[in-house]
Amino acid sequence: MARRRFPKFFVFFALLIWTVKILHSKKDKLTPLDQRVQEVVLEGKKAWEFEDYLGEEDAEEASDYGRGRDEDRSPEASYRDVKLNENGTARVLWPDDEEGNCSRMDVRFAVGMTSSILHSFPRSGNTWVRYLLEAASGVFTSSVYSDRTLVAAGYLGERHKLGWGTTLATKSHFIKHLQKYKNIPTVTIIRNPARVFVSLWSYVNLKDRRRRHVESVAESSLRTQEFHDFIQSKLRKWLDTTLFSLTQCRDVLPVFYESVREDPIGETRRILEFLKVKPQEDRLSCMARHVSGNVKGAQKSLDPYTEEEKELFLQALKKVNETLVQRGFPTLPDYSKYNS
């Protein structure tokens, strides 16, 4: 019996030693992960302030990201010659769709491809847009994280590095990532923050990690003080991250989540044109019958916000709109038209 309990005791003891070491170390000598652990314990932060993707970030050095730069980005530049690894890993998209060649269409890794950034604040539709891009181009996308749930769902490029030259676009969420990537072509997805925060609240509070991408928590939790504290914390991060992507990234394409919902084919085509990847019409035709993918979150019409919070949203959206106008981009959609 003692022999069975020893491994559990050993793990518990090792975790205890690790925690004590973190709490008694100077912050500037800790890794980013250890710093966040220290902040949560010593500063009494809420659980949801512990980064949503804790421990999953790629530790690749910034110098390696330089391979993602694409210097030939002029409007006159021709489409890129996309080379696929025909002998490597593949994922068949729609094996049961016998119309046309849809059942034989797959996604593969590229060879020697300069990647781009697919940026968004968490829960803004990044994973869904990845699906659309993979389906339309036939090339896997990757991420600065390594989400086992997404790997299991078929996003096989999730664990590939940006500098490997194997993927079309690399998912990112925060300013610290954009600071490394700001010279790389960036697609930034912007979604109504009122909908983002409801979705993010569910994501960080659902205990079953496998269901976080598609399910929601009980609506009663949206009427708690903790939820409203959460809004105060996240709105500033949403605004700062959005403005940074629009002002600091050298070559950026804003994409509105609501526009993708209204016209997924047209918006996917627009993103591919920006990335200098020629849209494949047969793929787009097949994708038109399968636009949802397999991890698109539930769409709920909820309004749990106070009048003060709604005013803060309006102020934040005004700043984003002003920045879009300054850069010569279309302004945000009229969010009052959308129920979810």
N, C-alpha and C positions, 0 to 999 in steps of 0.2 A: 504493500500500500504506500509506504514511504517513497519507494522508487517511482511510483506513478506521479506523486505530488511534486517531486523535486523539480522537473522542468518548469511547471507553473510558478513555483516559488522563485526559481532562478530568474525567470522573465520579469516577475514583479520586482525582485531585488534590483535587477539591472535598470529597469525603468525608474525606480526610486533614486538610484545613484545618479542617473542622467538628469533627472529633474533637479536634484539638489545642486548638481554642478552648474546647471543653467542659472539657477536662482542666485548663485554666489559669484557669477562671472561678470566681468564688465561687458556692457552691451556691444561696444565696438569690436570685441574679440569673438563675438558669436556669429554663427551663420544666420541668414535671413530666417530660416525655419526656427532656430533656437531663440532668436530675438522675439518672434511672435509668441512663442510659448511663454517667455519671460514676461512679456507685456500682459498677456491674458491673466497670469497668476498674480503678478505683483501689482498691476494697475487695476485689477478688478474688472477687466473688460468683459463684455457679454460674449457668449459662445459664438454668436454670428459675426463678431468682429475678428474672429480667428479665420484667416483667409479661406475662402470656399474651396480652393484647390490646394490646400496645405500639403506639402511634401511631394507634389506631382510635377513641379516645375523642372524643366530641363536646365541643367547646370552648365550648359555650353558657354564658352567664353564669347564675349562680344565680337572679338576679332574674326571668329568663324562666320558671323552673319554677313560679312562683307560679300560673300559669294552670292548673296541674294540680289545684289544690285544689278539693275538692268540699265546700262547707259544709253541704249538706243531706244528712247521713249518718245521720240518726236511723233506728232500726229501723222506724219507721212510714212512712218516706219511700217513695213509689211508685217504680216502675221509671222509669229515665230514658228520655226520648224520643230514640232513636238516629236521627240523620239521616245518610244515606249520600250520597256523591257518585256519583250514578247515571251521570254522563257521563264519569267519570274512569277511572283504571286499575283493572282487575279481574283476579283470578286464579281460574280455574275449578278446583275442588277434585277432583272425581271424574268426569271426562268420560266414562269408560267404564262407569260404573254406571248402567244404564238403569232400575233399580227406582225407582219413584216419581219424584220430581223431582231425584234426586241428581245426575244428569249436568248439570243446569243451575245447581247451587248454586255461588256464587262468593264471593270475599272482596273487599271494597272499602274505600276510605278513608272515614272519617267526616267530618262537617262540624261544627265548633264543639264537639267533644267534650272534656270534662275527662278527662284521662288518669289512670292509676294506675301504680303501680310493681309490676313482677313481679320480685322479688328472689330471688337464690339465690347460694350459693357456686358457683364454676365447676364444671361437670360434675355438677350435681344435678338435671338434667331440665328446665331452663328452656326450652330450645328446643322440646322435646316439648310442654310445657304451652302454649307459645305456639301451636303447631299446633292443639291441642285447643280453645283459646279462639277462635282465628280460625275454625275449622270450625264451632263451635257458635254463634258470634255473627254471623259474616259481616263482621267488622271486622278490619282489619289491626292487628298489634301492631308496636311499634318497639323501639329499643334505644339505649342511650347510646354504643354502639360503631357501627362500620360494617363488618360482616363480609361481604366480597364473596362468600364461599362460601355464606352464607345467602341473600343476594340471588339468587344463581344457583339456589338450591333453592326459590325461590318466596316467600321472606319479604320481600315488596316494601316493607314499611314499615320495614325495617332502617335506612334512612338518614333517616327522618323524625325531626324534633325533637319532644320531649315537648310543648313549648309551642305546637305548630302546631294542636293540636286535631283531629288526623286519625286517631289510633289509640286502641285500647282500653286497652292497657297497655304500659309501657316497661320493657324488660329492664335490670337492673343487677346488679352482682356484689360491689361492695366498699363498705366503710364510707364512703369519701369521697363516694360517690354518695348513700348514705342520709342523710348529713349535710345534703345539699341538699334531699332529698325527704321528710324525716321528717314533714312536715305533710300529705303526700299519702297517700291510701289505699294500703296496701301489702300485697301477697300475697307471703309469704316461703316458699319451697320448702325443706324440710329433708330431706336424704337421709343415710343411714348413712355417716359419714365414712370408714369402712373401704372402702366401695365407691367413694366419691367420689375418694379418692386414687389408687386403681388406674386409674380412668378419666382423671383429670387427668394422671397420669404418662404415659399413652399420648398424650394430647393434646399435651403440651409436647415430647415426644420424637419424634413422627412427623414426618418431613421433608416429606411430601406434604400440604400444607395442605388440599387438597380432600378428603382422606380422614380428617382428624383427628376429625371429628364422629362417625364410624361405625366406625372400625377400632381395633385394639389393637396395641401393640408386642409383641415376643417376651417370653414369660413369664420367660426367663432374666434379663432386665434387672431384674426385681423382687427378685433375690437379690444385688444389688450394694449396696455401702456408700452409693453415691450415692442410691439409692432410699430408704434408711433416713434419710439426712440430709434428704432431701426431706420425709419424714413429719414429722420434728421441726420443720421450718420451717412447714409448711402447717397442722398441727393447731391451733396457736395462732391463726392467722389464721381458720381455720374457726370456732373457738369464739368469738372476739371478734366476728366478723361476724354470726354467728347470734344471739348475745346482744344485740348492738346493735339488730338489727332487731326483736327481741321486746320490748325495754325502751324504746327511744327513738322508735320510729315511733308517731305518734299513733293511727292506726287500722290495725291489722294483723291479717291472717288467716294463721295458720300452716297450711301444706299439706304433708303428708308424702308424699314421692315414692313410698314403698311403698304407700300408700293409693291413689294415683293408678293405680299398676300393677294393683292389685286391682279397682278400680272406677273406671275413667276417666270413664265417663258421670256417675256420681254426684258425683265430685269436681269435674268441670267445671261441673256444675250448681251446686254449692255456691260455687265461685269467682264465677260470674256473678251469683248472688244477692247475694254480698258487694259486688260492683261495681255493684249496682242495674241490671243489664242482664237483661231478661227472657229466660230460656232459650227457644229455638225448638225445639219438639219434633220437627218434621220434620228439622231439621238433626241433632239428637242421634240420631235413628233412623238416618240415613245414616252418621253418624260411627261408630256402633257397629260397622259393618263395615270401618271404615278407621282404627282407633285408633292404629296405629303411626306414621303419617306417613312422611316420607322421609328424616329425619336422626336417627332414634332410635338411640342407640348400642347396641353389642353388650352383652349381659348375660353376664358370666362369673363363675363361682364360683371365687374365688381367695382364698387365705389366706397372704399372704407376710409376715405381721407377727410380730414377736418378742413374748414374753410381756410384756415391759416396755411395748411399744407398745400392746398390748391393754389393759393397765391404764390407760394414759393415755387411751385411747378411753373407757373406762368412767367415768373421772373427768369427762371433758368432757361425756359424755351425762348424767351425774347433774346437772351444773350447768344444762344446758339443760332437763332435766325439772323441776328446782326452779323455774326461771323460768316455764315453761309453767303450772305449778300456781299460782304467784303471780298470773299474769294470768288465771286461770280457764279455760285451754285444756286440751284433752286432752293426755295425755303421749305421748311418742314410742312408736312401734310396738315390738313385741318383735322385734328384729332377728335373733334366733336362728331365727326361722321362715323366713327368706329365704336362699336359696342364692346370690343375686346381687343 
